[in-house]
Amino acid sequence: MISRRNIRVKVMQTIYSVESQIAESGGEVPAKPVDTVKILQKHFDQTHSLFIYLIHFVTEVARYAETDARNRASKHLPSKEDLNVNIKLAGNELLWKILEHPSYKQAVKDDKPEGWVDQDMLKKIYQELVDSEKYQQYIAVQGRDKKEEKEMLEYIFSTLLLPNETFTSYLEEYFSNWDDDADMLVVLMANFLNKPSASNFQELLSKEKWQFAKNLLQTTLEKKEVALQYIKPKLKNWDPDRIASLDMILMRMGVCEFLYFETIPPKVTINEYIDLAKEYSTPQSGQFVNGILDNIHKDLVRDNQMHKVAFSPNAAQPQQSANKPS
């Protein structure tokens, strides 16, 4: 469910956090080795928890129709309207497919997202839903249509939650990864609502992709000096110490993909790191990273060095041509 682009972001964040801590300590390597894979896993766990929370909040908005009906019926002097609250949405067929999904039920049991729900905010968003034309059209129809059932849950998420500054501010406060993961989670949510039965919340990241994530992280860290030997000659008048640290990390990751990840086409690597540089670093970073990686790639092709080998900690570094630093 998580793309390789999302994986690259998590790897980048892990390397940045680890190396920033070392820099802040004056360059001293911690006496106790840092478990970088554990840090990377934590990043993915945060994405998992946020995804579960978003699904849970959408379902709670839909189910609030029953809560509203009970609250209004229990008034001291309920009106006719209070006694006839429409609870069609609480019986939404897609909603109950989600709630009864074994993998989702287990994830809710493990993560306990209910503890993060602001009840006042939930009630306000439900009221916005009730007042909407979309909702009035939905409850006006007696039967159930699969398309309409899905569209109502999509409407709650896309129209009522995402543009709601109170809701997104809450996410930013309690989930530090919201800004980085927002676009990915919108896609994940769309895919999930389209086919919830295909989702496995105990394996949000497939074994193959987790292996790619670990390999990219470990390769970039272990082969830092190898990558820099390709990067530094291309910096010309640039002082490596004055280049944005994220740019250097992204270029190191890109060079490592060139050299050690045989199934990834170089052009894909270049385009991915251009996009990441534009989004996460400085305004000029996309063009800068593009220029460096493209030049390195051309040199590797010219010198017949694009013979990728899978990384292993004990492997010798790729052979370099005479005009490359050794």
N, C-alpha and C positions, 0 to 999 in steps of 0.2 A: 504493500500500500504506500510505502514511502519511497520516493524516487531517488535516483543516484544524485541528483542535484541537492536534494535535502540532506543526503548523507555527507556530501562535500561541505555543506554549511556547518554541520555538526562537528566534522573533523577539524575544519578551520577554527571554530570556536574553542575546541578542546586544546589545540596547539597554542592558540593565542593566550588562553588563560594560563596554561602551564608555563609558557615562556615569559609571560608578563610577570608571573610570581618570581621567577628566577631573576629577571632583570631588576625587580624591585628590591631583591635581597642582595644587590650588588654583583650579580652574576654567579653567586655561589650556588652550586648544585646541592639540593637538600641531602642531608645525611641518609635519610630514609627514602628509598626510591619512590617516585611518584607513580601510582598505578593509573597510567593514562587511559587504559582501556576501561577502567572502572568509571573514570570521569566521563568518557564518551558514552558509556551505558547510561549514566545519570541524565545526560542530555536527551537521550531517546526516551527514557522513563518520564521525563517532564512533558515531552510531546504526547506520550500515551495518556498521562493524567489529564492534560488539557483537553484532549480529544474526548475522553470519557465525560469530562465535566460539560462540554458543549452539548453532547448528545443528551446527557441527563437533563440539562436545563431546558432544552427544546421539549423533551417529553413531559417535564414538570409543567411547562406553560400549557401544553395540550391537556394534561390531566387536571389542571386547576379548575376546569369547568365543573367537575364534581364537587370540589371544595367550595366553589362559589355557590353552587346550588344548595349545599348543606348549610353554609353560613347564612344565606338569605332566608332559607326555610325556617331556621331556628330563631329568627327575630321574634320579639315579643308580639308584634302585630304585623306579620308578613302580608304583603300585598299579593294580589293575584299574580302579578309579574314575578314576585319573589318566589312564589310556589311553582312557577313554570319556567325555570331557567333551562335553556336548551343545553343538553350535555352530549350532543352528537359527537363533538370533537374528542371527548374523553374515550369514546369507543372507536376512534379512528383505527382502521384495520392495520395500516402500516405501523402506527404507534404500538400496537400490541404485538406485532411481529418483532419489533425491536425489544420491547420489554420482556418478551418470552424467549429471546435469542439466548441460548445457553452460554455462549462465549461472552456476550454483553453482561448477562447476569453475574457471571463470575468476576468480570472486570469491576462492576459496581460494588460487589462484595469486597473485593480487594482494595479498591481506591476510595470507597466511601465518599463519593462526590456530593452527597446530600449535605454533608457538613460544611460545604463551601457556598451553599445557595443562600443568597440574601432574600428573605421572604418578602420584604417590602418591595424590592425591585421586581421580584417575580410577579407579585400582584399587579403592579403598575403596568408591566409589559402585557400581562393577560388582559387588562382592561383596554389597552391600546388595540389589542387583537379584536376584542369584542366590538369595539367601536368602528372597526375597519369595514369597508365595503366588501372586501374579500371574504371576511368571516360571515357577514350577513348573507352573501350569496351562497356560501357553503351550507349554512344551517337551513336555508330556505328549501333546499332539495331534500326530499324524504329518503331516497335510496343512497347507496354508496357506490362511488365510482373510483377505481384504483388510481386513475390519474389525479382526480381531485383530492384523494386522500394524501397522496404524495405531495401535491402542490401546497397543501395547507401546512405541512411540516416544513417544506422549503421556504414558504412565506414567513413563518415564524423566525427561522434562522437568518435568511437573507435580507428580509425587509424590516423586521422588528428588532433583531439583535445586533447584527453587524453595524448598521448606521447609528445605533443608540450609543451616545457618548458616555452615558452613565454605565452601561454594560461593559463597553470596551475599556473604560477607565478602571473598572473593577478587575477585569482580566489583567490589565497591565500591573495592577497593584499586587495581585495574588499569584500571578503566573508570569515570572520574569521572561519566559520564552515566547510570550504572545506576539510581540512585534516581529520576531524572527520567523515564527511558525504560522502566522496568520494566513498567508496565501496558500501554503501547503494544506492547512486544516480546512480551508474553504473547499479545496479539491477533494480532500478525504471525506468531508461531510456530504458533498454532492454524490460521490461514488457510493457511499454507504446508504444514503436514502434511496438511491436508484436500485441497489441490490444488497440489502442488509444480510441476507442469508450467506453471502459469499465472504463475509468478514470474519476474521479470527483475531480477536483482541488480545489473545495470548501470544500472537505472532504478528504484531503490527509491522515488524521488520523481518523479512524472510531470512532463513539461514544463509542463503547465498549473499544477500545484501549486507547482512551483519558481518560476514567474512570480508566482503569488499571494504566495509567501513574500518574494520580492525586493520586490514592490510594497508589501506591508504594512510591511516594514522601512524602505524608503526614504521612504514617505509619512509614517510616524510620526516619522521623524527630520527630514525637510524641513518638515513642517507642525506642528512642535512648538508654535510660538507661536500658530498658528491654533487648535489644539486647546485650549491653555491659556486662550484667550479665552472659550471655552465653559465650561470647567471651573471656573475661579477664582470667578466670581460665585455658583456653587452651593456653595462651601465655607463660606459664612457666617462663623462664628466660628473656623473652622479656619485655622491658619497653614499655607500650602502647604509651607513648609520643614520642618514637623514631621510631615507626612503621610508614611507609608511610601513609599519611592521606588518600590517595585514597584506600589503602588496607583496612583500617578501615571502610571506607564508603561502599565499596563493600561487606565486611563481614556483616556489619549491614543490608544492603539490603538483603543479602542472608538469614540471620536469620529471618528477617521479612517475607520473602517469605515462609520459613519453617512454621512459626507460624500462619500467617494470610491469606495466599492465597491458599485456599483449592483446586483450580483447577490445580495448577502447581505441577507436580511431583518433589520431592526433588532432584532426580538425574539430572533433567533438570536444576534446580536452580544451583546446584553445577557446572555443566559443563559450564553454561553461565557465571558465575562469575570467573571461572578459565580463560576462554578466555578473558574476559574483563580485568582481572588483568595482563595477559600477554601482552595485547596490549597497555594498558594505564598507567601501573605503572612500577615497576622495573623489571629487568630480572628474579629475584627470586620470584616475587609476585605470579605467577601462582601456583607454587608448595606450597607456603606458604598459600595462600587462600584456596587451595584444602585441605591441611591438617587440617586447622582449621574448615572449614565448614563440612568436612567429619566426623570429630570427634564429632562435635555438633550434626550432624544428627544421628550418631550411638547412642549417649546418649539419644536423644529424643525417638528413637525407643525402646531402651532398657528399658527406664523408662515409656514407653507407653504414651508419651506426644505428639505424632504426630497427635493430634486431632485439625486440623486447624480450626480457627474461623475467620470470616471476621472482619477486623479492624473497630472499631469506636472509636472516641476520648474518650468516656466515659467508654469504656469497661475495665473490669479488666484484668490485665496481665495474661497470661497462668500460671497455677500452676506449680511450680518447685518441683523437688524431694528434699529430705533432704540434698543431697550432692551438691545441687546447691545454690549459693548465693541468698539471699532473698532481 
